[in-house]
Amino acid sequence: MPLAIGSQAPDFTLKSKTADGLKDVRLSENFGQRQTVLLFFPLAFTGVCTQEMCDTSAGLSDYEKLGANVIAISVDSPFAQEAWAKANRIGVTLASDLNKQVIKAYDVVFPNLAGVGDTAARAAFVVGKDGVIKYAEQTPTPKDLPNFDAIKAALNR
């Protein structure tokens, strides 16, 4: 079960690969300024994950209008994430949880996905400006997408 609504969101610092090199992505940088949508996804270069991130990239302006930053997290290396983003024109900030500390902190570990090892479950959180979780969802299977209407509704509250 993912962390509950009303819980303090665990802060993290993860790496993201950009054209300028590796940069830190820190959840707490948004505290006091804007809400954050955290999208956990199993693996880059897979069909459902590509669909989710391409669709989210196409709708990033909707999240910006709602005063939210979107961070997508997987256990892929930042270099694999960058190659995947370039190949698919993904504009979402991708953050690498290679050591699996954040998926454990948010309790969204999918054990032994397809026999390749533990990955992130497909999950979504809305973290308020105050750092408190306003929305939490883990999908029933990695093939199911989060309820993006419910995520946007939580951002409007």
C-alpha positions as CSV (number, residue, x, y, z in Angstrom):
1,M,0.0,0.0,0.0
2,P,1.4,3.4,-0.9
3,L,1.8,6.1,1.8
4,A,-1.6,7.5,2.9
5,I,-3.2,10.8,2.2
6,G,-2.4,13.2,5.0
7,S,1.1,11.8,5.5
8,Q,4.2,13.9,5.2
9,A,5.9,13.2,1.9
10,P,9.4,11.8,2.3
11,D,11.9,14.2,0.9
12,F,14.4,12.9,-1.6
13,T,17.2,14.0,-3.9
14,L,17.6,12.0,-7.1
15,K,19.6,12.4,-10.2
16,S,18.2,13.5,-13.6
17,K,20.2,13.6,-16.8
18,T,19.8,16.8,-18.9
19,A,21.7,18.2,-21.8
20,D,23.8,20.1,-19.2
21,G,24.8,16.9,-17.3
22,L,23.5,15.3,-14.1
23,K,21.4,17.5,-11.9
24,D,19.7,17.0,-8.6
25,V,15.9,16.7,-8.4
26,R,14.8,17.5,-4.8
27,L,11.2,17.3,-3.8
28,S,11.5,19.9,-1.0
29,E,12.5,22.5,-3.6
30,N,8.8,22.8,-4.4
31,F,7.7,23.1,-0.8
32,G,6.1,26.5,-0.1
33,Q,6.1,27.3,-3.8
34,R,4.1,24.7,-5.8
35,Q,2.4,21.4,-5.7
36,T,4.2,18.3,-7.0
37,V,2.8,15.3,-8.9
38,L,5.0,12.3,-8.4
39,L,4.5,9.6,-11.0
40,F,6.3,6.3,-10.3
41,F,6.7,4.0,-13.3
42,P,8.3,0.5,-13.6
43,L,10.8,0.8,-16.5
44,A,11.8,3.0,-19.4
45,F,11.5,1.6,-22.9
46,T,8.3,-0.3,-22.1
47,G,5.0,0.3,-23.9
48,V,2.7,1.4,-21.1
49,C,5.4,3.6,-19.4
50,T,6.1,5.2,-22.8
51,Q,2.4,5.9,-23.3
52,E,2.1,7.4,-19.8
53,M,5.1,9.7,-20.1
54,C,4.3,10.8,-23.7
55,D,0.7,11.6,-22.7
56,T,1.8,13.4,-19.6
57,S,4.4,15.4,-21.6
58,A,1.7,16.4,-24.0
59,G,-0.4,17.7,-21.1
60,L,2.4,19.4,-19.0
61,S,0.8,22.8,-19.6
62,D,-2.3,21.6,-17.8
63,Y,-0.3,20.8,-14.7
64,E,1.5,24.1,-14.9
65,K,-1.8,25.9,-15.0
66,L,-2.8,24.0,-11.8
67,G,0.4,25.2,-10.1
68,A,2.1,21.8,-10.2
69,N,5.5,20.4,-11.1
70,V,5.6,16.8,-12.4
71,I,8.4,14.4,-11.5
72,A,8.5,10.9,-12.9
73,I,10.5,8.3,-11.0
74,S,11.8,4.9,-12.0
75,V,14.7,2.6,-11.0
76,D,16.4,3.1,-14.4
77,S,19.7,4.9,-14.6
78,P,19.5,8.6,-15.5
79,F,21.4,7.8,-18.7
80,A,18.8,5.2,-19.8
81,Q,16.0,7.7,-18.9
82,E,17.7,10.4,-21.0
83,A,18.0,8.1,-24.0
84,W,14.4,7.1,-23.6
85,A,13.2,10.7,-23.3
86,K,15.1,11.7,-26.4
87,A,13.8,8.8,-28.4
88,N,10.2,9.5,-27.4
89,R,10.2,13.3,-26.9
90,I,9.4,13.0,-23.2
91,G,9.4,16.4,-21.5
92,V,8.6,15.3,-18.0
93,T,11.4,15.6,-15.5
94,L,12.7,12.0,-15.1
95,A,14.4,11.1,-11.8
96,S,16.5,8.0,-11.2
97,D,15.9,5.9,-8.1
98,L,18.6,3.4,-9.0
99,N,19.2,2.5,-5.4
100,K,15.4,2.0,-4.8
101,Q,15.4,4.1,-1.7
102,V,12.5,6.4,-2.8
103,I,10.2,3.6,-4.0
104,K,10.7,1.9,-0.6
105,A,10.0,5.2,1.3
106,Y,6.8,5.7,-0.6
107,D,6.0,1.9,-0.3
108,V,5.5,1.4,-4.0
109,V,7.9,-1.5,-4.8
110,F,6.8,-3.9,-7.4
111,P,8.6,-7.1,-6.5
112,N,10.4,-9.1,-9.2
113,L,8.6,-7.5,-12.2
114,A,8.7,-10.0,-15.1
115,G,11.5,-11.8,-13.4
116,V,14.0,-8.9,-13.8
117,G,13.9,-7.7,-10.2
118,D,12.2,-5.1,-8.1
119,T,11.0,-2.0,-9.8
120,A,8.6,0.9,-9.0
121,A,5.0,0.0,-9.0
122,R,2.9,2.3,-11.2
123,A,1.7,4.9,-8.7
124,A,0.8,8.6,-8.4
125,F,1.0,11.1,-5.6
126,V,0.0,14.7,-5.3
127,V,2.2,16.5,-2.7
128,G,0.9,19.9,-1.5
129,K,3.0,23.0,-1.1
130,D,3.2,22.1,2.6
131,G,4.8,18.7,1.8
132,V,1.7,16.7,2.8
133,I,0.3,14.0,0.5
134,K,-3.1,15.1,-1.0
135,Y,-3.6,12.1,-3.3
136,A,-2.1,8.6,-3.4
137,E,-2.8,5.8,-5.9
138,Q,-1.1,2.6,-6.8
139,T,-2.6,0.9,-9.8
140,P,-3.7,-2.7,-9.6
141,T,-1.2,-3.8,-12.2
142,P,1.7,-2.2,-14.0
143,K,-0.4,-2.2,-17.2
144,D,-3.0,0.1,-15.6
145,L,-2.5,3.9,-15.8
146,P,-3.2,6.2,-12.8
147,N,-6.5,8.1,-12.7
148,F,-5.3,11.4,-14.2
149,D,-8.7,13.1,-13.7
150,A,-8.5,12.4,-9.9
151,I,-4.9,13.7,-9.8
152,K,-6.0,17.0,-11.5
153,A,-9.0,17.2,-9.1
154,A,-6.7,16.8,-6.1
155,L,-4.5,19.7,-7.5
156,N,-7.6,21.9,-7.6
157,R,-8.4,21.4,-3.9
